[in-house]
Amino acid sequence: MYPNATYSQLPDPVRQRAFYESVALKRGMAWVIDTMIVAVLVFIALLFTAFLGVFIFFAIWLVVSFGYRVATLATGSATWGMRLMAIEFRDWQGQRFGLPQALLHTLGYTVSVSFAPLQIVSIVCMLATERGQGLTDLALGTVALNRRAV
């Protein structure tokens, strides 16, 4: 879908290091925040089902998490946790995410966290690649960057 992502429109990780500094750590902290937000949303959903939703808890978690991530990535190119950590996603052309990229990235994330080995490889990639990209980022040509100061 994406041509050989040359990343020519993205900051250079050597000459513009500030865009990538501590992004992997910030992504981890953002993930914790996002997980807490999703947990609260799932609890609210369980209240609305008079706790009968506990029988399909994991399905509710999956739907709520997927919806939360798509909605926040499509509207601000970052989840609420990422916004608190001052990072955002950019596509291979340096553009903010729209709905298609948000859907694809969230789908990749969901598959990745569903299989522990994929998630471990993704975390290692975030720590080892010069742009701090996980598996989904590498597949889609996306990066997480420190947000530019306004």
C-alpha positions as CSV (number, residue, x, y, z in Angstrom):
1,M,0.0,0.0,0.0
2,Y,2.8,2.4,0.8
3,P,5.7,2.7,-1.6
4,N,9.2,1.9,-0.4
5,A,8.9,4.2,2.6
6,T,12.0,6.3,2.1
7,Y,11.1,8.5,5.0
8,S,12.4,11.5,3.1
9,Q,9.7,13.7,4.6
10,L,10.5,12.8,8.2
11,P,13.1,14.2,10.5
12,D,16.5,12.6,10.1
13,P,17.2,10.5,13.2
14,V,20.9,11.4,13.1
15,R,20.8,15.2,12.3
16,Q,17.5,15.8,14.1
17,R,17.8,13.5,17.0
18,A,15.5,15.6,19.2
19,F,12.4,14.3,17.4
20,Y,13.2,10.7,18.4
21,E,14.8,11.2,21.9
22,S,13.0,9.1,24.6
23,V,10.2,8.2,22.3
24,A,10.3,4.5,23.1
25,L,10.1,5.3,26.8
26,K,7.3,7.8,26.3
27,R,5.4,5.3,24.2
28,G,5.6,2.8,27.1
29,M,4.3,5.4,29.5
30,A,1.6,6.4,27.1
31,W,0.5,2.8,26.8
32,V,0.1,2.5,30.5
33,I,-2.0,5.7,30.6
34,D,-4.1,4.5,27.6
35,T,-4.6,1.1,29.3
36,M,-6.0,2.9,32.4
37,I,-8.3,5.0,30.2
38,V,-9.6,1.9,28.4
39,A,-10.1,0.1,31.7
40,V,-12.3,3.0,33.0
41,L,-14.3,2.9,29.7
42,V,-14.7,-0.8,30.0
43,F,-15.9,-0.5,33.6
44,I,-18.5,2.1,32.4
45,A,-19.6,-0.3,29.7
46,L,-19.9,-3.1,32.3
47,L,-22.1,-0.7,34.4
48,F,-24.4,-0.2,31.4
49,T,-24.8,-4.0,31.0
50,A,-25.6,-4.4,34.7
51,F,-22.3,-6.4,34.9
52,L,-23.6,-9.1,32.5
53,G,-20.9,-7.9,30.2
54,V,-18.4,-9.7,32.5
55,F,-19.2,-12.8,30.6
56,I,-17.8,-11.3,27.4
57,F,-15.3,-9.1,29.1
58,F,-12.4,-9.6,26.7
59,A,-14.7,-8.9,23.7
60,I,-15.8,-5.7,25.3
61,W,-12.2,-4.8,26.1
62,L,-11.2,-5.4,22.5
63,V,-14.0,-3.3,21.0
64,V,-13.6,-0.4,23.5
65,S,-9.8,-0.4,23.0
66,F,-10.0,-0.6,19.2
67,G,-12.6,2.2,19.1
68,Y,-10.7,4.4,21.5
69,R,-7.4,4.1,19.6
70,V,-9.0,4.6,16.2
71,A,-10.9,7.7,17.4
72,T,-8.0,9.3,19.1
73,L,-5.4,8.5,16.4
74,A,-7.8,9.7,13.6
75,T,-8.5,13.0,15.3
76,G,-5.1,14.0,16.7
77,S,-2.6,11.5,15.4
78,A,-2.0,10.4,19.0
79,T,-3.9,8.7,21.8
80,W,-4.7,10.7,24.9
81,G,-1.7,9.0,26.6
82,M,0.6,10.0,23.7
83,R,-0.7,13.5,23.9
84,L,0.2,13.7,27.6
85,M,3.7,12.4,26.8
86,A,4.0,15.0,23.9
87,I,4.4,12.5,21.1
88,E,2.4,11.9,17.9
89,F,2.4,9.6,14.9
90,R,3.4,10.6,11.4
91,D,3.1,8.6,8.2
92,W,5.9,8.0,5.8
93,Q,5.2,11.3,4.1
94,G,5.4,13.2,7.4
95,Q,1.6,13.7,7.5
96,R,-0.6,13.3,10.6
97,F,-2.9,10.2,10.7
98,G,-6.3,10.3,9.1
99,L,-8.9,7.6,9.5
100,P,-7.4,5.1,7.1
101,Q,-4.0,5.2,8.8
102,A,-5.6,5.1,12.3
103,L,-7.6,2.0,11.3
104,L,-4.5,0.2,9.9
105,H,-2.2,1.2,12.8
106,T,-4.8,0.1,15.3
107,L,-5.4,-3.2,13.5
108,G,-1.6,-3.8,13.5
109,Y,-1.4,-2.9,17.2
110,T,-4.3,-5.2,18.0
111,V,-2.7,-8.2,16.2
112,S,0.6,-7.4,17.8
113,V,-0.7,-7.3,21.4
114,S,-2.8,-10.4,20.8
115,F,0.3,-12.6,20.3
116,A,3.0,-12.2,22.9
117,P,6.0,-13.0,20.6
118,L,4.9,-10.3,18.2
119,Q,4.6,-7.8,21.0
120,I,8.1,-8.7,22.3
121,V,9.6,-8.3,18.8
122,S,7.8,-5.0,18.4
123,I,9.1,-3.7,21.7
124,V,12.7,-4.8,20.8
125,C,12.3,-3.0,17.4
126,M,11.2,0.2,19.2
127,L,14.3,0.0,21.4
128,A,16.7,-1.0,18.6
129,T,15.7,0.9,15.4
130,E,17.1,4.4,14.8
131,R,13.5,5.8,14.5
132,G,12.1,3.8,17.4
133,Q,9.6,1.9,15.2
134,G,7.6,-1.1,16.3
135,L,6.4,-3.9,13.9
136,T,3.3,-2.0,12.9
137,D,5.3,1.2,12.3
138,L,7.8,-0.7,10.1
139,A,5.0,-2.3,8.1
140,L,3.1,0.9,7.5
141,G,6.1,3.3,7.3
142,T,5.0,5.3,10.3
143,V,6.9,6.8,13.2
144,A,6.2,8.3,16.6
145,L,7.9,11.7,17.1
146,N,8.2,14.2,19.9
147,R,5.6,16.8,19.2
148,R,6.9,20.1,17.8
149,A,6.8,23.0,20.2
150,V,4.1,25.5,19.3
